[in-house]
Amino acid sequence: MGYRMLGLAHALAVHAVADARRAVGAARDGQRGQGTVEYVALILLVAVVLAGVVAATKGLGSGDIGKTLMNKLKGAIDRVK
């Protein structure tokens, strides 16, 4: 009688764990690939910011983005001092 009850308890526990794993797997399926979408959005945001910097520096004269950025940064640092 004791072995039969332990066997039943074991079977119920195994099925409960299997059901829980299936439920967790089903919940995760809706978020599969979510990290990829977030990284793509982040890369697009950086691209838009860089395009804005390029567009903003075209009207500043020399056309050399590096020199223009350095001059602007130096000017901002000098104003803080």
The 8 nearest C-alpha neighbors of each residue, nearest first, counted from 0:
[[1, 3, 2, 4, 5, 6, 7, 8],
 [2, 0, 4, 3, 5, 6, 7, 8],
 [3, 1, 5, 4, 0, 6, 7, 8],
 [2, 4, 6, 0, 1, 5, 7, 8],
 [5, 3, 7, 1, 6, 2, 8, 0],
 [6, 4, 8, 2, 7, 3, 9, 1],
 [7, 5, 9, 3, 4, 8, 2, 10],
 [6, 8, 4, 10, 5, 9, 11, 3],
 [9, 7, 5, 11, 6, 10, 4, 12],
 [10, 8, 6, 12, 7, 11, 5, 13],
 [9, 11, 7, 13, 12, 8, 6, 14],
 [10, 12, 8, 14, 9, 13, 15, 7],
 [13, 11, 15, 9, 10, 14, 8, 16],
 [14, 12, 10, 16, 15, 11, 9, 17],
 [15, 13, 17, 11, 16, 12, 18, 10],
 [14, 16, 12, 18, 17, 13, 11, 19],
 [15, 17, 19, 13, 18, 14, 12, 20],
 [18, 16, 14, 20, 19, 15, 13, 21],
 [17, 19, 15, 21, 16, 20, 14, 22],
 [20, 18, 16, 22, 21, 17, 15, 23],
 [21, 19, 17, 23, 22, 18, 24, 16],
 [20, 22, 24, 18, 19, 23, 25, 17],
 [21, 23, 19, 25, 20, 24, 18, 26],
 [24, 22, 26, 20, 25, 21, 19, 27],
 [25, 23, 21, 27, 26, 22, 20, 28],
 [24, 26, 22, 28, 23, 27, 21, 29],
 [27, 25, 23, 24, 28, 29, 22, 30],
 [28, 26, 24, 29, 30, 25, 23, 31],
 [27, 29, 25, 31, 30, 26, 24, 23],
 [28, 30, 27, 31, 26, 25, 33, 32],
 [31, 29, 33, 27, 28, 32, 26, 34],
 [30, 32, 28, 33, 29, 27, 34, 35],
 [33, 31, 35, 34, 30, 36, 29, 28],
 [32, 34, 36, 30, 35, 31, 37, 29],
 [35, 33, 37, 36, 32, 38, 31, 30],
 [34, 36, 38, 32, 37, 33, 39, 40],
 [35, 37, 39, 33, 34, 38, 40, 32],
 [36, 38, 40, 34, 35, 39, 41, 33],
 [39, 37, 41, 35, 40, 36, 42, 34],
 [38, 40, 42, 36, 41, 37, 43, 35],
 [41, 39, 43, 37, 38, 42, 44, 36],
 [40, 42, 38, 44, 39, 43, 37, 45],
 [41, 43, 39, 45, 44, 40, 38, 46],
 [44, 42, 46, 40, 41, 45, 39, 47],
 [43, 45, 41, 47, 46, 42, 40, 48],
 [46, 44, 48, 42, 43, 47, 49, 41],
 [47, 45, 43, 49, 44, 48, 50, 42],
 [46, 48, 50, 44, 45, 49, 51, 43],
 [47, 49, 51, 45, 50, 46, 44, 52],
 [50, 48, 52, 46, 51, 47, 45, 53],
 [51, 49, 47, 53, 52, 48, 46, 54],
 [52, 50, 48, 54, 49, 53, 55, 47],
 [53, 51, 49, 55, 50, 54, 56, 48],
 [52, 54, 50, 56, 51, 55, 49, 57],
 [55, 53, 51, 52, 57, 56, 50, 58],
 [56, 54, 52, 53, 57, 51, 58, 59],
 [55, 57, 59, 53, 58, 54, 52, 64],
 [58, 56, 62, 54, 59, 55, 53, 60],
 [57, 59, 56, 60, 55, 54, 62, 61],
 [60, 58, 56, 57, 61, 62, 55, 67],
 [59, 61, 58, 62, 57, 56, 63, 67],
 [60, 62, 63, 59, 67, 57, 64, 66],
 [63, 61, 57, 60, 64, 56, 59, 58],
 [64, 62, 61, 65, 66, 67, 56, 57],
 [63, 65, 67, 66, 68, 62, 56, 53],
 [66, 64, 68, 67, 63, 69, 70, 62],
 [67, 65, 69, 68, 64, 63, 70, 61],
 [66, 68, 64, 70, 69, 65, 71, 63],
 [67, 69, 71, 65, 70, 66, 64, 72],
 [68, 70, 72, 66, 71, 67, 73, 65],
 [69, 71, 73, 67, 68, 72, 74, 66],
 [70, 72, 74, 68, 69, 73, 67, 75],
 [73, 71, 75, 69, 74, 70, 68, 76],
 [72, 74, 70, 76, 75, 71, 69, 77],
 [73, 75, 71, 77, 72, 76, 70, 78],
 [74, 76, 72, 78, 73, 77, 71, 79],
 [77, 75, 73, 79, 78, 74, 72, 80],
 [78, 76, 74, 80, 79, 75, 73, 72],
 [77, 79, 75, 76, 80, 74, 73, 72],
 [80, 78, 76, 77, 75, 74, 73, 72],
 [79, 77, 78, 76, 75, 74, 73, 72]]
